[in-house]
Amino acid sequence: MALTTSIKAEVIQTYQRAPRDTGSPEVQIALITSRINDLTRHLTEHAKDVHSRRGLMKLVALRRKLLDYLKSTKPQLYKEILVRLGLRR
């Protein structure tokens, strides 16, 4: 369920602003989104896994907070990240 280093590096390369950028909101949102997608697939097979469901809810809340921050500081970048990740808000 955890992201492999190759997948994580690929996501970071896709969404980073500068060559060594790993902490910008766009990168964090993209990493959290890929973790959410993995957990969602896991929960379709294991519907009674309550602990993973709780982790999924925490990740969704964290992503929502980061998206709200991005929306208040850089609205244009917020719209772009929604389109690139395929999120609806």
Gaussian input, Z-matrix of N, CA and C with variables (Angstrom, degrees):
# hf/3-21g

backbone

0 1
 N
 C     1     B1
 C     2     B2     1     A1
 N     3     B3     2     A2     1     D1
 C     4     B4     3     A3     2     D2
 C     5     B5     4     A4     3     D3
 N     6     B6     5     A5     4     D4
 C     7     B7     6     A6     5     D5
 C     8     B8     7     A7     6     D6
 N     9     B9     8     A8     7     D7
 C    10    B10     9     A9     8     D8
 C    11    B11    10    A10     9     D9
 N    12    B12    11    A11    10    D10
 C    13    B13    12    A12    11    D11
 C    14    B14    13    A13    12    D12
 N    15    B15    14    A14    13    D13
 C    16    B16    15    A15    14    D14
 C    17    B17    16    A16    15    D15
 N    18    B18    17    A17    16    D16
 C    19    B19    18    A18    17    D17
 C    20    B20    19    A19    18    D18
 N    21    B21    20    A20    19    D19
 C    22    B22    21    A21    20    D20
 C    23    B23    22    A22    21    D21
 N    24    B24    23    A23    22    D22
 C    25    B25    24    A24    23    D23
 C    26    B26    25    A25    24    D24
 N    27    B27    26    A26    25    D25
 C    28    B28    27    A27    26    D26
 C    29    B29    28    A28    27    D27
 N    30    B30    29    A29    28    D28
 C    31    B31    30    A30    29    D29
 C    32    B32    31    A31    30    D30
 N    33    B33    32    A32    31    D31
 C    34    B34    33    A33    32    D32
 C    35    B35    34    A34    33    D33
 N    36    B36    35    A35    34    D34
 C    37    B37    36    A36    35    D35
 C    38    B38    37    A37    36    D36
 N    39    B39    38    A38    37    D37
 C    40    B40    39    A39    38    D38
 C    41    B41    40    A40    39    D39
 N    42    B42    41    A41    40    D40
 C    43    B43    42    A42    41    D41
 C    44    B44    43    A43    42    D42
 N    45    B45    44    A44    43    D43
 C    46    B46    45    A45    44    D44
 C    47    B47    46    A46    45    D45
 N    48    B48    47    A47    46    D46
 C    49    B49    48    A48    47    D47
 C    50    B50    49    A49    48    D48
 N    51    B51    50    A50    49    D49
 C    52    B52    51    A51    50    D50
 C    53    B53    52    A52    51    D51
 N    54    B54    53    A53    52    D52
 C    55    B55    54    A54    53    D53
 C    56    B56    55    A55    54    D54
 N    57    B57    56    A56    55    D55
 C    58    B58    57    A57    56    D56
 C    59    B59    58    A58    57    D57
 N    60    B60    59    A59    58    D58
 C    61    B61    60    A60    59    D59
 C    62    B62    61    A61    60    D60
 N    63    B63    62    A62    61    D61
 C    64    B64    63    A63    62    D62
 C    65    B65    64    A64    63    D63
 N    66    B66    65    A65    64    D64
 C    67    B67    66    A66    65    D65
 C    68    B68    67    A67    66    D66
 N    69    B69    68    A68    67    D67
 C    70    B70    69    A69    68    D68
 C    71    B71    70    A70    69    D69
 N    72    B72    71    A71    70    D70
 C    73    B73    72    A72    71    D71
 C    74    B74    73    A73    72    D72
 N    75    B75    74    A74    73    D73
 C    76    B76    75    A75    74    D74
 C    77    B77    76    A76    75    D75
 N    78    B78    77    A77    76    D76
 C    79    B79    78    A78    77    D77
 C    80    B80    79    A79    78    D78
 N    81    B81    80    A80    79    D79
 C    82    B82    81    A81    80    D80
 C    83    B83    82    A82    81    D81
 N    84    B84    83    A83    82    D82
 C    85    B85    84    A84    83    D83
 C    86    B86    85    A85    84    D84
 N    87    B87    86    A86    85    D85
 C    88    B88    87    A87    86    D86
 C    89    B89    88    A88    87    D87
 N    90    B90    89    A89    88    D88
 C    91    B91    90    A90    89    D89
 C    92    B92    91    A91    90    D90
 N    93    B93    92    A92    91    D91
 C    94    B94    93    A93    92    D92
 C    95    B95    94    A94    93    D93
 N    96    B96    95    A95    94    D94
 C    97    B97    96    A96    95    D95
 C    98    B98    97    A97    96    D96
 N    99    B99    98    A98    97    D97
 C   100   B100    99    A99    98    D98
 C   101   B101   100   A100    99    D99
 N   102   B102   101   A101   100   D100
 C   103   B103   102   A102   101   D101
 C   104   B104   103   A103   102   D102
 N   105   B105   104   A104   103   D103
 C   106   B106   105   A105   104   D104
 C   107   B107   106   A106   105   D105
 N   108   B108   107   A107   106   D106
 C   109   B109   108   A108   107   D107
 C   110   B110   109   A109   108   D108
 N   111   B111   110   A110   109   D109
 C   112   B112   111   A111   110   D110
 C   113   B113   112   A112   111   D111
 N   114   B114   113   A113   112   D112
 C   115   B115   114   A114   113   D113
 C   116   B116   115   A115   114   D114
 N   117   B117   116   A116   115   D115
 C   118   B118   117   A117   116   D116
 C   119   B119   118   A118   117   D117
 N   120   B120   119   A119   118   D118
 C   121   B121   120   A120   119   D119
 C   122   B122   121   A121   120   D120
 N   123   B123   122   A122   121   D121
 C   124   B124   123   A123   122   D122
 C   125   B125   124   A124   123   D123
 N   126   B126   125   A125   124   D124
 C   127   B127   126   A126   125   D125
 C   128   B128   127   A127   126   D126
 N   129   B129   128   A128   127   D127
 C   130   B130   129   A129   128   D128
 C   131   B131   130   A130   129   D129
 N   132   B132   131   A131   130   D130
 C   133   B133   132   A132   131   D131
 C   134   B134   133   A133   132   D132
 N   135   B135   134   A134   133   D133
 C   136   B136   135   A135   134   D134
 C   137   B137   136   A136   135   D135
 N   138   B138   137   A137   136   D136
 C   139   B139   138   A138   137   D137
 C   140   B140   139   A139   138   D138
 N   141   B141   140   A140   139   D139
 C   142   B142   141   A141   140   D140
 C   143   B143   142   A142   141   D141
 N   144   B144   143   A143   142   D142
 C   145   B145   144   A144   143   D143
 C   146   B146   145   A145   144   D144
 N   147   B147   146   A146   145   D145
 C   148   B148   147   A147   146   D146
 C   149   B149   148   A148   147   D147
 N   150   B150   149   A149   148   D148
 C   151   B151   150   A150   149   D149
 C   152   B152   151   A151   150   D150
 N   153   B153   152   A152   151   D151
 C   154   B154   153   A153   152   D152
 C   155   B155   154   A154   153   D153
 N   156   B156   155   A155   154   D154
 C   157   B157   156   A156   155   D155
 C   158   B158   157   A157   156   D156
 N   159   B159   158   A158   157   D157
 C   160   B160   159   A159   158   D158
 C   161   B161   160   A160   159   D159
 N   162   B162   161   A161   160   D160
 C   163   B163   162   A162   161   D161
 C   164   B164   163   A163   162   D162
 N   165   B165   164   A164   163   D163
 C   166   B166   165   A165   164   D164
 C   167   B167   166   A166   165   D165
 N   168   B168   167   A167   166   D166
 C   169   B169   168   A168   167   D167
 C   170   B170   169   A169   168   D168
 N   171   B171   170   A170   169   D169
 C   172   B172   171   A171   170   D170
 C   173   B173   172   A172   171   D171
 N   174   B174   173   A173   172   D172
 C   175   B175   174   A174   173   D173
 C   176   B176   175   A175   174   D174
 N   177   B177   176   A176   175   D175
 C   178   B178   177   A177   176   D176
 C   179   B179   178   A178   177   D177
 N   180   B180   179   A179   178   D178
 C   181   B181   180   A180   179   D179
 C   182   B182   181   A181   180   D180
 N   183   B183   182   A182   181   D181
 C   184   B184   183   A183   182   D182
 C   185   B185   184   A184   183   D183
 N   186   B186   185   A185   184   D184
 C   187   B187   186   A186   185   D185
 C   188   B188   187   A187   186   D186
 N   189   B189   188   A188   187   D187
 C   190   B190   189   A189   188   D188
 C   191   B191   190   A190   189   D189
 N   192   B192   191   A191   190   D190
 C   193   B193   192   A192   191   D191
 C   194   B194   193   A193   192   D192
 N   195   B195   194   A194   193   D193
 C   196   B196   195   A195   194   D194
 C   197   B197   196   A196   195   D195
 N   198   B198   197   A197   196   D196
 C   199   B199   198   A198   197   D197
 C   200   B200   199   A199   198   D198
 N   201   B201   200   A200   199   D199
 C   202   B202   201   A201   200   D200
 C   203   B203   202   A202   201   D201
 N   204   B204   203   A203   202   D202
 C   205   B205   204   A204   203   D203
 C   206   B206   205   A205   204   D204
 N   207   B207   206   A206   205   D205
 C   208   B208   207   A207   206   D206
 C   209   B209   208   A208   207   D207
 N   210   B210   209   A209   208   D208
 C   211   B211   210   A210   209   D209
 C   212   B212   211   A211   210   D210
 N   213   B213   212   A212   211   D211
 C   214   B214   213   A213   212   D212
 C   215   B215   214   A214   213   D213
 N   216   B216   215   A215   214   D214
 C   217   B217   216   A216   215   D215
 C   218   B218   217   A217   216   D216
 N   219   B219   218   A218   217   D217
 C   220   B220   219   A219   218   D218
 C   221   B221   220   A220   219   D219
 N   222   B222   221   A221   220   D220
 C   223   B223   222   A222   221   D221
 C   224   B224   223   A223   222   D222
 N   225   B225   224   A224   223   D223
 C   226   B226   225   A225   224   D224
 C   227   B227   226   A226   225   D225
 N   228   B228   227   A227   226   D226
 C   229   B229   228   A228   227   D227
 C   230   B230   229   A229   228   D228
 N   231   B231   230   A230   229   D229
 C   232   B232   231   A231   230   D230
 C   233   B233   232   A232   231   D231
 N   234   B234   233   A233   232   D232
 C   235   B235   234   A234   233   D233
 C   236   B236   235   A235   234   D234
 N   237   B237   236   A236   235   D235
 C   238   B238   237   A237   236   D236
 C   239   B239   238   A238   237   D237
 N   240   B240   239   A239   238   D238
 C   241   B241   240   A240   239   D239
 C   242   B242   241   A241   240   D240
 N   243   B243   242   A242   241   D241
 C   244   B244   243   A243   242   D242
 C   245   B245   244   A244   243   D243
 N   246   B246   245   A245   244   D244
 C   247   B247   246   A246   245   D245
 C   248   B248   247   A247   246   D246
 N   249   B249   248   A248   247   D247
 C   250   B250   249   A249   248   D248
 C   251   B251   250   A250   249   D249
 N   252   B252   251   A251   250   D250
 C   253   B253   252   A252   251   D251
 C   254   B254   253   A253   252   D252
 N   255   B255   254   A254   253   D253
 C   256   B256   255   A255   254   D254
 C   257   B257   256   A256   255   D255
 N   258   B258   257   A257   256   D256
 C   259   B259   258   A258   257   D257
 C   260   B260   259   A259   258   D258
 N   261   B261   260   A260   259   D259
 C   262   B262   261   A261   260   D260
 C   263   B263   262   A262   261   D261
 N   264   B264   263   A263   262   D262
 C   265   B265   264   A264   263   D263
 C   266   B266   265   A265   264   D264

   B1=1.4455
   B2=1.5138
   B3=1.3035
   B4=1.4611
   B5=1.5233
   B6=1.3142
   B7=1.4570
   B8=1.5279
   B9=1.3132
   B10=1.4506
   B11=1.5259
   B12=1.3105
   B13=1.4576
   B14=1.5201
   B15=1.3213
   B16=1.4646
   B17=1.5262
   B18=1.3264
   B19=1.4695
   B20=1.5239
   B21=1.3295
   B22=1.4548
   B23=1.5319
   B24=1.3298
   B25=1.4601
   B26=1.5240
   B27=1.3268
   B28=1.4645
   B29=1.5273
   B30=1.3319
   B31=1.4673
   B32=1.5221
   B33=1.3286
   B34=1.4626
   B35=1.5206
   B36=1.3320
   B37=1.4670
   B38=1.5214
   B39=1.3115
   B40=1.4554
   B41=1.5264
   B42=1.3283
   B43=1.4638
   B44=1.5204
   B45=1.3225
   B46=1.4581
   B47=1.5236
   B48=1.3226
   B49=1.4613
   B50=1.5257
   B51=1.3232
   B52=1.4647
   B53=1.5281
   B54=1.3182
   B55=1.4701
   B56=1.5280
   B57=1.3243
   B58=1.4653
   B59=1.5313
   B60=1.3045
   B61=1.4639
   B62=1.5209
   B63=1.3332
   B64=1.4633
   B65=1.5238
   B66=1.3191
   B67=1.4526
   B68=1.5066
   B69=1.3173
   B70=1.4598
   B71=1.5227
   B72=1.3246
   B73=1.4610
   B74=1.5289
   B75=1.3288
   B76=1.4630
   B77=1.5291
   B78=1.3250
   B79=1.4615
   B80=1.5200
   B81=1.3281
   B82=1.4625
   B83=1.5256
   B84=1.3202
   B85=1.4600
   B86=1.5227
   B87=1.3311
   B88=1.4614
   B89=1.5274
   B90=1.3306
   B91=1.4686
   B92=1.5198
   B93=1.3194
   B94=1.4620
   B95=1.5212
   B96=1.3265
   B97=1.4649
   B98=1.5230
   B99=1.3212
   B100=1.4662
   B101=1.5261
   B102=1.3306
   B103=1.4708
   B104=1.5372
   B105=1.3330
   B106=1.4696
   B107=1.5200
   B108=1.3298
   B109=1.4624
   B110=1.5249
   B111=1.3429
   B112=1.4583
   B113=1.5247
   B114=1.3225
   B115=1.4718
   B116=1.5252
   B117=1.3107
   B118=1.4634
   B119=1.5180
   B120=1.3466
   B121=1.4695
   B122=1.5252
   B123=1.3084
   B124=1.4626
   B125=1.5293
   B126=1.3211
   B127=1.4610
   B128=1.5237
   B129=1.3214
   B130=1.4650
   B131=1.5258
   B132=1.3345
   B133=1.4594
   B134=1.5158
   B135=1.3264
   B136=1.4608
   B137=1.5284
   B138=1.3003
   B139=1.4662
   B140=1.5257
   B141=1.3178
   B142=1.4649
   B143=1.5255
   B144=1.2911
   B145=1.4657
   B146=1.5286
   B147=1.3155
   B148=1.4563
   B149=1.5261
   B150=1.3225
   B151=1.4570
   B152=1.5304
   B153=1.3037
   B154=1.4651
   B155=1.5206
   B156=1.3341
   B157=1.4650
   B158=1.5306
   B159=1.3231
   B160=1.4612
   B161=1.5292
   B162=1.3198
   B163=1.4621
   B164=1.5111
   B165=1.3280
   B166=1.4664
   B167=1.5282
   B168=1.3161
   B169=1.4643
   B170=1.5323
   B171=1.3382
   B172=1.4563
   B173=1.5277
   B174=1.3345
   B175=1.4645
   B176=1.5207
   B177=1.3266
   B178=1.4670
   B179=1.5288
   B180=1.3374
   B181=1.4656
   B182=1.5222
   B183=1.3254
   B184=1.4633
   B185=1.5241
   B186=1.3256
   B187=1.4670
   B188=1.5209
   B189=1.3300
   B190=1.4591
   B191=1.5261
   B192=1.3417
   B193=1.4632
   B194=1.5243
   B195=1.3258
   B196=1.4570
   B197=1.5249
   B198=1.3311
   B199=1.4606
   B200=1.5257
   B201=1.3314
   B202=1.4632
   B203=1.5285
   B204=1.3407
   B205=1.4602
   B206=1.5239
   B207=1.3147
   B208=1.4584
   B209=1.5318
   B210=1.3209
   B211=1.4682
   B212=1.5310
   B213=1.3323
   B214=1.4590
   B215=1.5227
   B216=1.3374
   B217=1.4574
   B218=1.5292
   B219=1.3355
   B220=1.4688
   B221=1.5206
   B222=1.3369
   B223=1.4705
   B224=1.5333
   B225=1.3228
   B226=1.4641
   B227=1.5271
   B228=1.3182
   B229=1.4617
   B230=1.5282
   B231=1.3253
   B232=1.4654
   B233=1.5264
   B234=1.3321
   B235=1.4665
   B236=1.5259
   B237=1.3292
   B238=1.4626
   B239=1.5217
   B240=1.3323
   B241=1.4629
   B242=1.5220
   B243=1.3323
   B244=1.4598
   B245=1.5223
   B246=1.3213
   B247=1.4615
   B248=1.5262
   B249=1.3334
   B250=1.4679
   B251=1.5225
   B252=1.3435
   B253=1.4579
   B254=1.5227
   B255=1.3178
   B256=1.4513
   B257=1.5239
   B258=1.3193
   B259=1.4716
   B260=1.5208
   B261=1.3151
   B262=1.4722
   B263=1.5094
   B264=1.3219
   B265=1.4619
   B266=1.4887
   A1=111.95
   A2=117.96
   A3=119.54
   A4=109.66
   A5=115.05
   A6=119.55
   A7=110.02
   A8=116.47
   A9=119.75
   A10=108.71
   A11=116.40
   A12=119.53
   A13=112.19
   A14=116.86
   A15=118.60
   A16=111.53
   A17=116.60
   A18=119.79
   A19=110.14
   A20=115.92
   A21=120.57
   A22=110.95
   A23=117.03
   A24=120.75
   A25=110.97
   A26=116.49
   A27=120.59
   A28=111.14
   A29=116.85
   A30=121.11
   A31=109.96
   A32=116.44
   A33=120.08
   A34=110.24
   A35=117.54
   A36=120.71
   A37=112.00
   A38=116.65
   A39=120.65
   A40=112.25
   A41=117.99
   A42=121.23
   A43=115.04
   A44=119.13
   A45=119.64
   A46=112.13
   A47=115.74
   A48=122.01
   A49=111.12
   A50=116.24
   A51=122.95
   A52=108.08
   A53=118.31
   A54=120.28
   A55=115.80
   A56=119.30
   A57=119.76
   A58=112.52
   A59=117.53
   A60=122.67
   A61=110.26
   A62=116.29
   A63=120.42
   A64=112.18
   A65=117.88
   A66=119.36
   A67=116.07
   A68=118.18
   A69=119.21
   A70=109.59
   A71=117.37
   A72=119.91
   A73=113.47
   A74=117.38
   A75=119.64
   A76=111.04
   A77=116.38
   A78=120.58
   A79=110.09
   A80=116.57
   A81=119.83
   A82=111.33
   A83=117.13
   A84=121.21
   A85=110.52
   A86=116.96
   A87=120.40
   A88=111.40
   A89=117.34
   A90=120.47
   A91=111.38
   A92=116.22
   A93=119.68
   A94=110.34
   A95=117.46
   A96=120.91
   A97=110.98
   A98=117.46
   A99=118.70
   A100=110.58
   A101=117.90
   A102=120.29
   A103=111.18
   A104=116.15
   A105=120.18
   A106=110.32
   A107=117.10
   A108=120.36
   A109=111.63
   A110=117.40
   A111=120.62
   A112=111.32
   A113=116.27
   A114=119.44
   A115=111.61
   A116=117.07
   A117=120.28
   A118=110.49
   A119=116.24
   A120=119.78
   A121=111.37
   A122=116.45
   A123=120.65
   A124=110.74
   A125=116.43
   A126=119.98
   A127=113.04
   A128=118.38
   A129=118.84
   A130=110.51
   A131=116.78
   A132=120.48
   A133=112.40
   A134=117.36
   A135=122.52
   A136=108.77
   A137=116.20
   A138=121.89
   A139=113.00
   A140=118.47
   A141=120.66
   A142=113.56
   A143=117.71
   A144=121.95
   A145=108.95
   A146=115.77
   A147=121.88
   A148=111.21
   A149=117.43
   A150=120.15
   A151=111.74
   A152=117.17
   A153=120.17
   A154=111.11
   A155=116.46
   A156=119.95
   A157=110.49
   A158=116.34
   A159=120.17
   A160=110.27
   A161=116.74
   A162=120.22
   A163=111.79
   A164=116.35
   A165=120.82
   A166=110.27
   A167=117.35
   A168=120.56
   A169=111.08
   A170=117.27
   A171=120.57
   A172=110.80
   A173=117.01
   A174=120.27
   A175=111.69
   A176=116.54
   A177=120.17
   A178=110.11
   A179=116.73
   A180=120.12
   A181=111.18
   A182=116.93
   A183=120.69
   A184=111.23
   A185=116.73
   A186=120.12
   A187=110.65
   A188=117.01
   A189=120.68
   A190=110.97
   A191=117.31
   A192=120.56
   A193=111.38
   A194=116.41
   A195=119.51
   A196=111.41
   A197=117.21
   A198=120.30
   A199=111.29
   A200=117.34
   A201=120.20
   A202=110.93
   A203=116.50
   A204=120.33
   A205=110.59
   A206=115.96
   A207=120.19
   A208=110.95
   A209=116.02
   A210=120.36
   A211=111.26
   A212=116.86
   A213=119.60
   A214=112.42
   A215=117.97
   A216=119.47
   A217=112.93
   A218=117.64
   A219=121.71
   A220=109.82
   A221=117.85
   A222=121.12
   A223=114.05
   A224=117.70
   A225=119.84
   A226=110.70
   A227=117.13
   A228=122.07
   A229=110.60
   A230=115.92
   A231=121.45
   A232=110.62
   A233=116.59
   A234=120.64
   A235=111.08
   A236=116.22
   A237=120.41
   A238=111.76
   A239=117.32
   A240=120.70
   A241=110.30
   A242=117.77
   A243=120.31
   A244=111.13
   A245=115.84
   A246=120.34
   A247=110.59
   A248=117.06
   A249=120.71
   A250=112.39
   A251=116.89
   A252=120.02
   A253=112.95
   A254=117.04
   A255=120.24
   A256=112.70
   A257=116.82
   A258=121.17
   A259=109.38
   A260=115.68
   A261=119.30
   A262=107.70
   A263=115.62
   A264=121.32
   A265=108.87
   D1=-27.23
   D2=178.42
   D3=-73.97
   D4=154.04
   D5=178.97
   D6=-72.87
   D7=136.94
   D8=174.86
   D9=-76.20
   D10=160.94
   D11=-177.35
   D12=-65.21
   D13=-32.22
   D14=179.56
   D15=-69.75
   D16=-41.55
   D17=178.18
   D18=-65.94
   D19=-42.76
   D20=-179.95
   D21=-62.42
   D22=-43.23
   D23=179.53
   D24=-64.50
   D25=-37.64
   D26=178.94
   D27=-65.24
   D28=-43.14
   D29=179.04
   D30=-64.61
   D31=-43.07
   D32=-180.00
   D33=-62.68
   D34=-44.13
   D35=179.47
   D36=-61.65
   D37=-36.20
   D38=-177.85
   D39=-69.63
   D40=-37.93
   D41=-170.97
   D42=-109.16
   D43=1.69
   D44=-176.75
   D45=-75.62
   D46=152.46
   D47=178.96
   D48=-85.53
   D49=-42.82
   D50=-178.17
   D51=-126.42
   D52=168.61
   D53=-175.31
   D54=-56.81
   D55=-34.52
   D56=-178.24
   D57=-109.91
   D58=22.14
   D59=-177.59
   D60=-81.41
   D61=118.76
   D62=175.87
   D63=-128.20
   D64=-4.04
   D65=-174.02
   D66=-118.01
   D67=4.26
   D68=-179.96
   D69=-67.42
   D70=155.80
   D71=-178.26
   D72=-57.19
   D73=-34.56
   D74=-179.70
   D75=-63.71
   D76=-43.41
   D77=179.80
   D78=-66.27
   D79=-43.94
   D80=-179.98
   D81=-61.97
   D82=-43.08
   D83=179.82
   D84=-63.85
   D85=-41.17
   D86=179.99
   D87=-66.00
   D88=-41.64
   D89=178.28
   D90=-65.05
   D91=-43.03
   D92=179.14
   D93=-65.02
   D94=-37.92
   D95=179.14
   D96=-63.64
   D97=-40.38
   D98=178.99
   D99=-68.22
   D100=-36.01
   D101=175.54
   D102=-66.37
   D103=-38.94
   D104=178.23
   D105=-63.37
   D106=-42.36
   D107=178.63
   D108=-62.29
   D109=-41.07
   D110=177.66
   D111=-63.91
   D112=-44.48
   D113=179.68
   D114=-65.87
   D115=-35.15
   D116=178.68
   D117=-63.86
   D118=-43.27
   D119=176.14
   D120=-62.42
   D121=-39.99
   D122=179.11
   D123=-62.97
   D124=-42.16
   D125=-176.22
   D126=-74.02
   D127=-19.13
   D128=174.33
   D129=-69.92
   D130=-31.95
   D131=177.81
   D132=-85.44
   D133=-34.67
   D134=-175.87
   D135=-119.42
   D136=77.79
   D137=-172.34
   D138=-66.53
   D139=-24.47
   D140=-176.24
   D141=-95.76
   D142=10.43
   D143=179.95
   D144=-80.17
   D145=88.72
   D146=-174.06
   D147=-70.14
   D148=-36.29
   D149=-178.40
   D150=-64.67
   D151=-41.47
   D152=177.53
   D153=-68.71
   D154=-34.55
   D155=177.60
   D156=-63.22
   D157=-39.66
   D158=178.35
   D159=-64.81
   D160=-42.58
   D161=176.70
   D162=-61.67
   D163=-38.62
   D164=178.12
   D165=-63.00
   D166=-43.60
   D167=179.85
   D168=-63.66
   D169=-37.63
   D170=177.79
   D171=-65.85
   D172=-40.31
   D173=178.54
   D174=-66.17
   D175=-40.04
   D176=178.65
   D177=-62.88
   D178=-41.20
   D179=178.86
   D180=-65.95
   D181=-40.43
   D182=178.60
   D183=-64.48
   D184=-42.96
   D185=178.21
   D186=-63.71
   D187=-39.64
   D188=178.86
   D189=-62.60
   D190=-40.69
   D191=177.98
   D192=-64.12
   D193=-42.79
   D194=178.54
   D195=-65.47
   D196=-38.90
   D197=177.64
   D198=-65.94
   D199=-38.60
   D200=176.93
   D201=-63.74
   D202=-40.18
   D203=177.31
   D204=-62.39
   D205=-46.28
   D206=-179.18
   D207=-63.92
   D208=-37.48
   D209=179.46
   D210=-64.65
   D211=-38.17
   D212=-177.99
   D213=-78.06
   D214=-27.61
   D215=-177.44
   D216=-95.85
   D217=-42.85
   D218=-177.26
   D219=-137.48
   D220=82.86
   D221=-175.39
   D222=-59.75
   D223=-35.90
   D224=-179.20
   D225=-66.83
   D226=-42.84
   D227=178.23
   D228=-65.79
   D229=-34.93
   D230=176.73
   D231=-60.20
   D232=-46.20
   D233=179.84
   D234=-64.82
   D235=-39.60
   D236=179.56
   D237=-64.24
   D238=-42.48
   D239=-177.84
   D240=-68.45
   D241=-34.18
   D242=176.57
   D243=-62.85
   D244=-42.56
   D245=-179.66
   D246=-68.64
   D247=-44.88
   D248=-177.39
   D249=-64.25
   D250=-36.13
   D251=-179.10
   D252=-91.10
   D253=-10.68
   D254=179.35
   D255=73.60
   D256=35.54
   D257=-179.71
   D258=-96.22
   D259=150.76
   D260=173.90
   D261=-113.99
   D262=138.99
   D263=178.87
   D264=-140.01

